[in-house]
Amino acid sequence: MDTITIDHDILLAYVQAFSFPEGVMAAHEQLHVHFPFPGDGRKFFGLSRPEDAGAISYKAAAEIRSEQERHAKGLPVLMLKSGNYYSITIRDYMQQITAIGKAFQQLLSQSGIDPEGYCVELYLNEKDVQCMVRMAG
């Protein structure tokens, strides 16, 4: 496990999954209609956390690069907060998809995590994902 710093807030456009985990792939596919993946260096994310009576809410998200882009896509937006994050990188994640859940179990067991934060998947490329949770403070 590593600790990384996101040094500035990141504005994200997202597509809400209709369910978790069943709707995750469809949400990413819908997002990629607006933002092709892999793109031109744009960051892509998956964000999840318990909401609505404990059910997991999942959002497939892409970095917004300008105010023009923010309004042109017509998608809802949210801000990924800057700060320090606990992090685990999974190589070739599609060959071991359950490793993502296991990584988040390990990350969420750490003390001092942000209770309002998300479980964040940062897609580094087509094979590797960085799983992160924000530290409080």
C-alpha positions in Angstrom: 0.0 0.0 0.0 1.2 3.5 -0.9 0.2 7.0 0.0 -0.2 9.5 -2.8 -1.2 13.1 -3.0 -3.7 14.6 -5.4 -2.6 18.3 -5.3 -5.7 19.9 -6.8 -9.4 19.2 -6.9 -10.5 17.5 -10.2 -13.8 18.3 -11.8 -15.4 15.2 -13.2 -18.3 14.5 -15.5 -20.0 11.2 -14.7 -22.5 8.6 -15.6 -24.4 6.9 -12.7 -24.5 3.1 -12.9 -28.1 1.8 -12.7 -26.9 -0.8 -10.1 -23.7 -2.1 -8.5 -21.9 -4.2 -9.6 -24.1 -5.2 -12.5 -24.3 -1.7 -14.0 -20.6 -0.7 -13.8 -19.6 -1.8 -17.3 -22.7 -0.1 -18.9 -21.9 3.1 -17.1 -18.3 3.1 -18.4 -19.6 2.3 -21.9 -22.0 5.2 -21.8 -19.3 7.6 -20.5 -17.0 6.6 -23.3 -19.6 7.7 -25.9 -18.8 11.2 -24.6 -15.1 10.7 -23.7 -13.3 7.9 -25.7 -11.0 5.7 -23.8 -8.1 5.6 -23.8 -8.1 9.3 -24.6 -5.5 11.9 -25.0 -4.2 11.8 -21.5 -7.5 12.5 -19.9 -8.0 10.8 -16.5 -10.8 8.3 -16.1 -12.3 7.2 -12.8 -14.8 5.0 -11.0 -16.2 6.3 -7.8 -18.3 4.4 -5.3 -19.6 4.7 -1.8 -22.6 3.6 0.2 -25.7 5.8 -0.2 -29.4 5.4 -0.1 -29.8 3.0 2.9 -26.4 1.5 2.4 -26.7 0.5 -1.3 -23.4 1.1 -3.2 -23.7 4.0 -5.6 -21.2 3.8 -8.6 -20.2 6.6 -11.0 -18.1 6.2 -14.1 -16.3 9.5 -14.5 -13.9 11.5 -16.7 -11.8 14.5 -16.0 -13.3 17.8 -17.4 -10.7 20.1 -18.9 -12.6 23.3 -19.6 -15.9 25.1 -18.8 -16.8 24.7 -22.5 -16.4 20.9 -22.2 -18.3 20.9 -18.9 -21.4 22.4 -20.5 -21.1 20.7 -23.9 -21.3 17.2 -22.7 -24.5 17.7 -20.6 -23.5 15.2 -17.9 -23.7 15.8 -14.2 -20.5 16.8 -12.5 -18.8 16.4 -9.2 -15.5 17.4 -7.6 -12.9 14.8 -6.6 -11.2 16.5 -3.6 -7.5 17.0 -3.4 -5.6 15.5 -0.5 -3.7 12.5 0.6 -5.0 9.0 -0.4 -4.1 5.5 0.5 -3.5 3.6 -2.7 -3.1 0.1 -4.1 -2.3 -0.4 -7.8 -3.6 -3.5 -9.6 -1.9 -4.6 -12.7 -3.9 -6.3 -15.5 -7.1 -5.9 -13.5 -9.4 -7.4 -16.0 -7.7 -10.8 -15.4 -8.3 -10.4 -11.7 -11.4 -8.2 -11.3 -12.1 -9.4 -7.8 -8.7 -7.8 -6.7 -10.4 -4.4 -6.9 -12.9 -5.3 -4.2 -10.1 -6.9 -2.1 -8.0 -3.7 -2.5 -10.8 -1.5 -1.3 -11.5 -3.8 1.7 -7.8 -3.3 2.7 -7.9 0.4 2.1 -11.1 0.9 4.0 -9.7 -0.9 7.0 -7.1 1.9 7.5 -7.6 4.4 10.2 -8.2 8.0 9.5 -10.1 7.8 6.2 -12.5 10.6 5.0 -16.0 9.4 5.9 -17.4 11.6 3.1 -14.9 10.3 0.5 -15.3 7.9 -2.3 -13.6 4.6 -3.1 -11.7 5.9 -6.2 -10.6 3.8 -9.2 -8.1 5.7 -11.3 -7.7 4.0 -14.7 -4.0 4.4 -15.5 -4.3 2.7 -18.9 -6.3 -0.2 -20.4 -4.8 -2.8 -18.0 -3.9 -1.1 -14.8 -6.1 0.6 -12.1 -5.1 2.5 -9.0 -7.5 2.0 -6.1 -7.6 4.9 -3.6 -9.4 6.2 -0.5 -9.0 9.7 0.8 -7.5 10.3 4.2 -9.4 12.6 6.6 -8.1 16.1 7.0 
